[in-house]
């Protein structure tokens, strides 16, 4: 696995994998938003709160499949504002231990709710 360090103002804010090799049962997790189990949206206007809820939703999904956050090997991150990059990765580091999953982040203009600031889908490979 090859790691890339991403720096912002000279400080490493993210280490991401350029390639991850995994063996096991593949689980595809649809895009998770900051919607709570009760249907309300967490952290309206707050990217860190929304990212935390998204990661909690990913965690719940992968655990339901019998895995853990360590089994997630790929994420695609859709954001409304790329300027939130550093804040998003601050929260992601709380959930993803090194080596981080292979990752792509893309800024988009709209989501299914105007209150969403971030959505993440994931691929996990869970050992059999």
C-alpha positions as CSV (number, residue, x, y, z in Angstrom):
1,X,0.0,0.0,0.0
2,X,1.3,3.4,-0.9
3,X,0.4,6.4,1.3
4,X,0.2,10.0,0.2
5,X,0.4,12.9,2.8
6,X,-1.7,15.9,2.1
7,X,-0.5,19.1,3.6
8,X,-2.3,22.3,4.4
9,X,-0.2,25.3,5.5
10,X,2.8,22.9,6.0
11,X,0.9,20.6,8.3
12,X,-0.1,17.0,7.3
13,X,-3.9,17.0,7.5
14,X,-4.6,13.7,5.8
15,X,-2.8,10.5,4.8
16,X,-4.6,8.6,2.2
17,X,-3.9,5.4,0.4
18,X,-3.3,5.4,-3.3
19,X,-4.0,1.7,-3.4
20,X,-5.5,-0.8,-1.0
21,X,-5.5,-4.5,-1.5
22,X,-8.1,-6.5,0.4
23,X,-9.5,-10.0,0.5
24,X,-12.9,-11.1,1.8
25,X,-16.6,-10.4,1.5
26,X,-17.2,-7.1,-0.4
27,X,-19.9,-4.8,1.1
28,X,-21.0,-1.7,-0.8
29,X,-22.4,1.1,1.4
30,X,-24.7,3.6,-0.2
31,X,-24.2,7.3,0.3
32,X,-24.6,8.2,3.9
33,X,-25.8,11.7,4.9
34,X,-26.1,13.4,8.2
35,X,-29.6,12.1,8.7
36,X,-30.1,10.6,12.2
37,X,-32.1,7.4,12.9
38,X,-35.1,9.6,13.9
39,X,-35.1,11.2,10.4
40,X,-33.8,14.6,11.5
41,X,-30.7,16.2,10.0
42,X,-27.7,16.6,12.3
43,X,-25.6,19.7,12.4
44,X,-27.4,21.9,9.9
45,X,-24.8,24.5,8.7
46,X,-22.0,22.7,10.7
47,X,-19.6,20.6,8.6
48,X,-17.9,18.9,11.5
49,X,-21.2,17.8,13.1
50,X,-22.5,16.6,9.8
51,X,-19.2,14.7,9.0
52,X,-19.4,13.1,12.5
53,X,-23.0,11.9,11.9
54,X,-22.1,10.6,8.4
55,X,-19.2,8.6,9.9
56,X,-21.5,7.3,12.7
57,X,-23.9,6.2,10.0
58,X,-21.1,4.5,8.0
59,X,-20.0,2.8,11.2
60,X,-23.5,1.5,11.9
61,X,-23.8,0.2,8.4
62,X,-20.5,-1.6,8.3
63,X,-21.1,-3.1,11.8
64,X,-24.5,-4.3,10.7
65,X,-22.6,-6.2,7.9
66,X,-20.3,-7.8,10.5
67,X,-17.3,-5.5,10.0
68,X,-15.7,-2.4,11.5
69,X,-14.5,0.9,10.2
70,X,-11.1,-0.8,9.7
71,X,-12.7,-2.9,7.0
72,X,-13.6,0.2,4.9
73,X,-11.1,0.3,2.1
74,X,-12.6,2.9,-0.2
75,X,-14.7,6.1,0.2
76,X,-16.1,8.6,-2.2
77,X,-16.9,12.0,-0.5
78,X,-19.3,14.5,-2.0
79,X,-19.2,18.0,-0.4
80,X,-20.9,21.3,-1.1
81,X,-17.8,23.3,-0.3
82,X,-14.2,22.1,-0.8
83,X,-13.1,24.8,1.6
84,X,-14.3,22.4,4.4
85,X,-11.5,19.9,3.4
86,X,-9.5,20.4,6.6
87,X,-12.5,20.3,8.9
88,X,-13.8,17.1,7.2
89,X,-10.5,15.3,7.6
90,X,-10.1,16.4,11.2
91,X,-13.3,14.4,11.9
92,X,-12.4,11.6,9.5
93,X,-9.2,11.0,11.5
94,X,-11.4,10.2,14.5
95,X,-13.0,7.3,12.6
96,X,-10.4,6.0,10.2
97,X,-7.1,4.7,11.6
98,X,-4.0,4.6,9.3
99,X,-3.8,3.4,6.7
100,X,-6.8,5.5,5.6
101,X,-9.0,4.1,2.9
102,X,-8.5,5.0,-0.7
103,X,-10.5,8.2,-1.1
104,X,-11.9,10.7,-3.6
105,X,-13.5,14.0,-2.6
106,X,-15.6,16.0,-5.1
107,X,-17.4,19.3,-4.7
108,X,-21.0,19.2,-6.0
109,X,-23.6,21.9,-6.4
110,X,-26.7,20.1,-4.9
111,X,-27.6,17.2,-2.7
112,X,-31.0,15.5,-2.0
113,X,-31.6,18.1,0.8
114,X,-30.3,21.7,0.7
115,X,-29.3,21.1,4.4
116,X,-26.8,18.4,3.6
117,X,-23.1,19.5,3.4
118,X,-21.5,16.1,2.9
119,X,-22.3,12.6,1.7
120,X,-20.0,9.6,1.8
121,X,-20.4,6.2,0.2
122,X,-18.0,3.3,1.0
123,X,-16.7,-0.1,0.1
124,X,-15.7,-2.5,2.8
125,X,-14.0,-5.8,2.6
126,X,-14.8,-8.0,5.6
127,X,-12.7,-11.1,6.3
128,X,-14.6,-14.3,6.1
